[in-house]
């Protein structure tokens, strides 16, 4: 009988930190500058230069460690990781090796609405980035050293991930945490977040790990999932055909949708680590730990649970809203302006954000603070509908007028005379007139063609130029149609 196989996956995630300057010099760490302008003798590795540690590298790393339930080392050190490559000007990378600043942590991922899974974190360590090689077919290889020395943290997971989907969810959770802490912008396309995966397979039930491969060049969530799916199936097929998996470094070819060999796997001792002699030990005091701990924000998974409890939102809505910390803050600011706070109006605010505001953000590629609609304005739109002042349709009609203006929905309604007609006496008179003018349709309704109710309500709305309260108009019309033939 052919055994079933399971995957064993561990991810190594590099996050570029949102510091103003580089890890060990004062050069700008900003992305997008002209090649090789954000450089100096320190990050170019000139003889006689000395690195000076950026203190934000420490505080950002510790904040991530605390947010992912890690233990924090009171004392840790930097090491030199030696290897030669064209975009590594010093010939070594300053990193951490034996004593990473954060260790033994975990994050929770949501597999579905009721199931979570804990993924262990082996370590989070600090290091500097290398430069960037650009392989041009016409000119050969070009090197941009702007990124050399930019501060990174590397987050290494335990091999607790069992499927490409779990890897996707774990990476998504890490990215959200980094962005909630405001220490990384999470942009995978620009290289701010990079992921390598260690993958092996084994028969279900076996404890020992199989031979692993490392997959690189995973620059999007989709590529992570696709590359893992392909590599897992490649390894299983190889074993079933009588072959064996070779430990090597693979790269994901997104165009061909397959992994392919880059090189045989480098071992840790190939890097000839030794202590960095030019940097002192990193000291993290209890006072610093406490100061950083009390500044931690409410993170996405916690916020999602609170939104479901406090506002009665469905899991889907809450998950969408908390994906971006700024969107979550916008939502809470809007519900704070509701005149009739209730589960219904909380849901209406969520609906407007998900259907209209997120659409505008996507189309214009802007943050929620740049869409031109304040939380107060959105709340005013929900308020006038909840108060029965206008219908949902009218609310959608006036939404464009709110963008990039300082008006509220109340002000637009009053200025344009859009207030709904809710006087039952006046509406009843209109209902009576419409029934009298359409005796044949009344007869058909009473013979069983009840879908004509929509026609009659439409006539009421037409007679009132759309200002009739549709709920009241529908109730009055139905009562009249279903009532006695003679009044």
N, C-alpha and C positions, 0 to 999 in steps of 0.2 A: 504493500500500500504506500503510495506517495505521501510523504509527510507534508503538513501545512507549515508554511514559513511565516515568521513575523519579522518586522523591521526593528532595528535598534538604532536610534538617531540621537546625536548630540549636536547642538549648534554652537558655533563660536561667532559672536556678534560684536563687531567693532562700531562704536558710536563716536562720532566726532563731536566734541564739546563746544558749546556756544560761548567760548571765551573771546575776548577782544583780541588778545595777542597769543602767540604760540606758547608751547609748553615750557621752553627754556630760553626764550629770548623775547624781545619786545616787538618783533615783526607782526604785522597784521595777519590774523587768521581768517579774514573775510574771503568768502568764495567768489570767484568770477573775475578777479583782477587779470591784467595782461600777464602772460607767462614770465616767470622769473623776476617779478618786481618786488614781491613780498619776501625778500631774502636779505641775509646779513652774514657776516663772517661766522657767527655762531651756528646758524642752521645750515650753512654751507660747509661746515666742518673744517674751517681753516685752522691750521696749527696755532697753538697758543691761546685759543679762545676757551672760555669757561661757560658752562650752562648755569642759569639761575632759574630755580623752580618757580613756576606760576602757581600761586597759592590757590587759585580757583580750580586748578586741576585736582587738588586734594579735596576741596569742599564739594565739588561736583561728584567726584567718585564716591565719597562717603554718603552723600544724599541718595545716590542710586543704591548703594549698599543697604542703607536703612530702609529704603522703599521696597527692597526685595528681600527683606528679612535676613540679611547677612550678619555675621559677626564681623566686627571691625578690629583690625590689629592696632594696638597702641603704637607699635613701632614696626615700620616696614622699610624696605630698601629698594633702590633701583639697581638694575644690572645692565650690562652691555650684551646685546644679542648680535653676534657677529656673523655677517654674511655679505657677500658682494653682489651688488646689483646696480645698474646704471643710475637709478633714481634714489640711491641711498648714499649721499655724498660723503658721510663720515666713514662708510664701510661697516657701520654697526648702528643698531637702533637702541635707544635708551628705553628700557622696558622694566617690568618686574618679573621675577622668576620664582624663587623659592618661598617668598613671604608676601603674597599679594595683599593689598590693603583690605579687601573684603573677601570673605569666604563663607562657605556652608550656608547658603541662603535658599530661597525658593520663591516661585510665583504660582498663583492659581490661574488656571485657564478654565473657561466655561465650555464644556463639550455640548451642552444643550441647556435648556431653561432650568433644569433641576439637577444637573450633574457637573461637578467641577473635578479637576485633576491637578495635583501638585507636581510641578516640574522643578527638580532641584537645580541649584546654581552652585557649581564647584568653586568658582572664584570670579572676582572682578578685579582686574588690575589696570594700572595706569601705564601709558606708553606714549611715544610720539609717532606720528605718521611718517611714511616715506613720501618721496615725490611721486610724480605721475609720468609714466612712459606713454608716449603717443606713437603708435605704430602706423606710419604713413607709407602706403605702397609706393608712392612716387619719390619721397624724400628719405626713406628709411625711418629709423626710430628717433623721435624727438623727446626731450626731457623737460618737464616743467617742475621746478622745485618750490613753487609757491606753497605746496601742501607739506613739504618737508618740515617736520617739527611741530605740526599742528597737534594739539592734545587729543588723545583718544582714551576711552576705556574699552577694554575687551571683556565681554561677559560670556563666560564659558558654562554651558549647562551640563548637568549630569546626563548620562545616556538613558533618560526616562521617557523619551518621545517614541511613540510606537507607530505613527502614521504621518504621511505628508500633511493631513488636515491638522493634526495636533501641532506639527511644526509651524504651520501657518498661524494658528491661534496663539502659540507661544510668542512668536516673533511680533505679532500684532500687539500682544499684551506688553511686551518690552518697549515697543515703539511708543505706545500710549503713555506708559510710565515715564519714559524719558521726556516726552513732550509736556506732560503734566508738571514735571519738575522744572521745566523750562531750561534744561541743560543740553538739549540736542534738538535740532529742527526735524529730525526723522526723515529727511529727504533721501530716499534710496537712489534716485536718478542722479543726484549730484554727488553721491558717495558719502553723505553724512552718516548713513547707516549701511553697513556692509555685512554680509553673512556668508560663512563657510559652514558646510555640514559634513559631519562624520557619519557614515552610513554602513551598517552591516546587516546581515540577515541570519536567522537561525531557526531550526525547527521549533514549532510551538511547544513549550514545556521544557526546553533545554535552558539551563542557567548560563552556561558558558557563552561568551560572545563569539560571533564569527569574525572573519577577517574584514577589516573596515577599509573603505576608501574615503578620501576627502574630496568634496565637490566644491569648487570655487566659482566665482563669477555669477553669484546669485544677487542680482541688483533690483529685484522686485518681489513682492509677495507671491505673485503668480509664478515667477520663475522658480522660487523656492519649492512651491508645491509640485510644479511640473518636473523639475529636475529630480526631486526625490522619488516621484512616481516612476520615472524612467529608470533611475539607478537601482531602485529596489527590484524592479522586474528584471533588469539586466542580470543582477546577481543571482536571483532565484533561477532564471533560465539557464545561466552558466552552470550552476550546481546540478540542476536536473539533467543536464546534458553530459554530466560526468566530469566537468571541468572544476576549477577552483578559483576563488576570488584572490586577486593579487593586491597587496597593499600598495596603493599608488594615489597620486593626486590627479583628480579629474577636473575638467572644466565643463560648464554647461554652455552648449552652443544653442542659443535661443532660436536661431534661424532654422537649424536642422532639427530642433527639438530632441536633442540627444546629448549624453555626456560623452566626452572623449578624453583620452589620456593626455596629461600635460607632462608629468615626470614621475619617477619613482618617489615614494614617500620619504620626505626628509625626517630624520629622527631629531629629538631635542638636543642630543649631544653634538650634532653637526653644527649647532650655533655657537658652541664654545662660550657659554655664558660665564661671565665673571663680574664681581661687584663693580658698580660705577664709582670710580675713585673721586670724581669731581662734584658729587652731590652728597649732602649729609643725609642721615636717616630721617625718614618722615615720621613725625610725632603727632598722634591724634589724642588729645587730652579728653578727659571725661567732660570738661566744661564745653569744649568744642562739640563733642557728640551731642550733648544736651541742647546746645544752641541750635544745631542743625535738626535735631529730632523734632523740636517744637515748631519748626518752620515747614515741616512736611505738609503738603496739601492733602485734601481728601482725594484719593486716587480713583481711577475710572470704575473699577469693579465695585468699590464701596459706594461710589456715587450712584451707580446704576441700581444697586439694591435700595438705596434711600429714595431715589426717584419713584421706584415702584411702590414703596411703602407710603411715602409722604404724599405723593401726588396721584397714586392709583394708576400709574401709567402701565400699559402692557410692556412686557419684556422687550419687544422689538423697538418700540418708541424710545424706551429708556436707553437701550444699547446704541441707537443712532445718535441720540442727543449727547451722551457722555463720550462719544468717540473723540470729539474735539473739546478741550477744556473751555475754550472761548464760547462755543455753541451752548454748552451746559450752563455757563454763567449767564449768557444772554437769556436762556429759557427761564432761569430762576429770577432774573431781573424783571422779565415780562410778567410772570405770574404774580410777582409782588405788586403789580399795578391793577390787578383784577378787582372789579367792584363786587362781583359775586363769585368768590373763590369756591370751586367745587370740583369734583372729579370730572364733570362734563367740561367746564371751562379750562381746566388744566389740560385736558385732552385736545381741546380746540387750539390752544396755543401750540401744543406739540404738532398738530396737523399742519398749521400754517408754516411752521419752521421747516417741517420735512417736505412739504409739497411746493412751497413757494420760495422760501429764503435759501434753502440748500440748492435749489435749482439755479437761482441767481448767482450764488457763490460759485457753482460749477461752471456756468456759462461765462462769467466775467473773470473767473480765476482770482477771486478776492476773498479776504477773510470776512467773517460775519460783521466785524466792526466797520467794514467798508461798503456794505450793501446799500446804505442810505436809508435804513429803516430802524429807528430806535426801539428798544424794548417797550417804552411807553406808548409809542405809536401802534405797535402790534397789539398790545393789551387793549388799547382804545378800540381797535377793530373788533376784538372778541367781545368787549363790553357792550358795544352798541347792538351786536347781534343777540347777546344774552339778555339784554334789557328789552328786546323786542322792538327796538327803534328802527332797525332795517333788517332785511332778509340776508341770508348767506350769499345769495346771488348778487345783491347790491354791494355787499362787502367786498366780493371779488372784483366787482366793477370799479370800485373806488380805490382799491389797493395801489394801482399804478400812480395815483395822485399823491399817495403818502410818501413814496420814495423820493429821496432828495429834497424833501420839504420839511418844514417844522410844524406842519399842521397835524392835528389829531383827527381821528375818524369823526368824533363828535362835531368838530368845527366844520368839516366838509359836509356832513349831513345837514347841518343847520344852514350853511351858506347856499347849498343847492336845493334845499327843500325836499330832501329825500326821506324824511321821517315816515315810517310806516303808518298806515291808517289802521288803527286797532279799535276804533269805536264800533262796538257790536251792533248798536242801533242803526248806524249809518250803513254798515256792511250788510245787515239783514235786509234793508230796503233794496240794495243793489242785487242781492241774491234773489229776492222776490221778482224784481224786474226781469232778470235773466231767465228765470224759470218760465215766466209768463211769455217771454219772447221765443222760447224754444220748446213748445209743447210736444213736438214729435220726438225730440231727443229725451225729454223727460219720460215719455211713455216707453221708449226703448230701454232706458236705464231700469225702469221698474219691471220690465220684462226679463231682466237678468243681465243686460249689458252694462255691468257696473264700472267697466273701464271708462265710461263716459264721464265719470266724476272728474277726471283730469281736464276734460274739455270745459266743464262748467266752472271749475276753479280758474282755469285760464281766462275765461270770459270775465270773471270778477277782477283779475289782475289787469286785464286789458281796459276794463271800464275805469279803473283807478290809476291808470298810467303806471302800473307796477308797484304802487305804494301800499296796496292792501296787505295786511299781515297774513301770509299764506296759511299759517296754522289755524288762525281764527276763521279765515275764509273757508278753508276746507271743512272745519267742524260745522260751521253754519250751513254750508251747502249740503253736506251729507245728511245733517239732521232734517233739512227741508225735503230732500229727495226720498229719504226713508220714512218720512212722517206721513200723516193722513193726507189723502188726496185733496180734501177741502180744508181750508183753514178756518 
